[in-house]
């Protein structure tokens, strides 16, 4: 008696292709935009809050353009530093 199981060749559906996928697909971008936005806003809020506390100001309006601008500048400088390093 043989315990070997027969191998059955199944056809590959036409919808499955072996074409290379782009590195940044729309699906990947749609999943990453919220964490990126949260990192920009969060880092900007912390930077502006620390700066205002050094001036003696205790309250900050959370929806100010300077919060987003500080976050963009901070994360852009981090990204440049990471891409430039050898």
C-alpha positions as CSV (number, residue, x, y, z in Angstrom):
1,X,0.0,0.0,0.0
2,X,1.2,3.5,-0.9
3,X,0.5,6.4,1.4
4,X,1.4,9.0,-1.3
5,X,-1.3,11.5,-2.0
6,X,-1.8,12.4,-5.6
7,X,-0.8,16.0,-6.7
8,X,-3.6,17.8,-8.4
9,X,-2.7,20.7,-10.7
10,X,-5.1,23.5,-10.2
11,X,-5.3,26.3,-12.7
12,X,-4.4,29.8,-11.7
13,X,-7.3,32.3,-12.1
14,X,-6.9,35.0,-14.7
15,X,-7.3,37.7,-12.1
16,X,-4.0,36.7,-10.4
17,X,-1.1,38.1,-12.4
18,X,2.6,38.0,-11.8
19,X,3.0,41.7,-12.8
20,X,5.1,43.7,-10.3
21,X,3.1,45.9,-8.0
22,X,4.0,49.6,-7.6
23,X,5.9,50.4,-4.4
24,X,3.2,52.9,-3.2
25,X,-0.2,51.7,-4.2
26,X,-3.4,53.6,-3.5
27,X,-4.3,51.1,-0.8
28,X,-1.0,51.5,1.0
29,X,-1.3,55.3,0.9
30,X,-4.8,55.3,2.2
31,X,-3.7,53.2,5.2
32,X,-0.8,55.5,6.0
33,X,-2.3,59.0,5.8
34,X,-3.9,58.9,9.2
35,X,-0.7,57.9,11.2
36,X,1.3,60.4,9.2
37,X,-1.2,63.2,9.9
38,X,-1.3,62.2,13.6
39,X,2.6,62.3,13.8
40,X,2.7,65.7,12.1
41,X,0.0,67.2,14.4
42,X,1.3,65.5,17.6
43,X,4.9,66.6,17.1
44,X,3.8,70.1,16.2
45,X,1.6,70.4,19.2
46,X,4.3,69.3,21.6
47,X,6.9,71.7,20.0
48,X,4.5,74.7,20.1
49,X,3.4,73.8,23.7
50,X,7.0,73.6,24.9
51,X,7.8,76.9,23.2
52,X,4.7,78.6,24.7
53,X,5.4,77.3,28.2
54,X,8.9,78.8,28.0
55,X,7.3,82.1,27.4
56,X,4.9,81.7,30.4
57,X,1.8,80.9,28.3
58,X,-0.2,78.0,29.6
59,X,-3.0,77.6,27.1
60,X,-2.8,77.0,23.4
61,X,-5.5,76.7,20.9
62,X,-5.1,73.2,19.4
63,X,-6.4,74.0,15.9
64,X,-3.8,76.6,14.9
65,X,-1.9,76.5,11.6
66,X,1.4,77.0,13.5
67,X,0.9,73.6,15.1
68,X,0.7,71.9,11.8
69,X,3.6,74.0,10.4
70,X,5.8,73.1,13.3
71,X,5.1,69.4,12.8
72,X,5.8,69.5,9.1
73,X,9.1,71.3,9.6
74,X,10.1,69.0,12.4
75,X,9.2,65.7,10.5
76,X,10.7,67.1,7.3
77,X,14.0,67.8,9.0
78,X,14.0,64.3,10.5
79,X,13.2,62.7,7.1
80,X,16.1,64.7,5.4
81,X,18.5,63.6,8.1
82,X,17.5,60.0,7.7
83,X,17.8,60.0,3.9
84,X,21.2,61.9,3.9
85,X,23.0,59.8,6.4
86,X,25.4,57.3,5.0
